[in-house]
């Protein structure tokens, strides 16, 4: 698995990126808007998964930023026994 992007985007830029991207697996940290983004990704033909915010928090090694959270989500999703929500 490869990280395709860790670039900051606005919501509209992200949706446009999803629409233009080839089908892939997209993993979101579970939060208030994660179901919306999961459905949006699926509508654009991607496989979308949600991962526990607690697991992401346990893996994040530095301060909480969007970029650090994104990297922790990727790391958490690669765990052998990870359970997606």
N, C-alpha and C positions, 0 to 999 in steps of 0.2 A: 504494500500500500504506500502511496505517495501523497504528501501534502501538496496540493495544487496551488494554494494561495493562503497567505496570512496577511493579506492587504486589508486595511480598514476600508469599509464601504458604507454608504448610506443604505437604508432599507431598499430604496428604489434601485440603486446600483446593484445590490445583491440579488434582487429578483431578476433584473436584466441579465446578470451573470449566470444565474441558474437557467434562464430561458435559452441562453446561447451555448451552454456547456453540454458536452456529450454526457449520456447517462453515467452516473457514478453513485457511490455511497456517500451520503452527507450525514454527519453526526452532530446533533445539537445537544447542548446542556439543557436539562429539564428546567424550565422557568415559566413565568407567566405567559410568554409569547411563543414558547417552543412548539406547541401543537399547531399554531398558525403556520410557522415556518416549515414544520414537517409536512403539512398538507400542501403548502406552496411548492416545496421541492418535489414532492410526489406528483403534483399536477404537471410539473415540467419533465417528468419521466425519470426522476432519480429515486434511488432507494434511500429512504430517510430513517434514521434511528435516533432515539433519545437516550441520553445517559444521565445517571444520577449526579446532581449538583454536589452532593457530599463526596462522591468518588473523585470528581474533578478537583474539588477543594483539597482533598488528601494528596493528590498527585502534584498539584501546582507547587513549585519550589520557590517561587519568588512572590513579590507583591501582586495583588489582584489588579490586573489590567485586561482589557479585551484581548490583546495579543497573547499574553501569558495564559489566559483562560483557553484560548484556541489551541495552543500547544498542549496544554494539559488534557483537553478533550481528545486530541489525537492520541496522546500517550495512553489515556484511560481506555480508549476504544480498542487498543491493541493488546490489552491484557488477555491472557488465555481464558480465564474464567469470568470475564465481564458479562454482566446480565443487563441487557438493554431494557428500558422501560416500555 
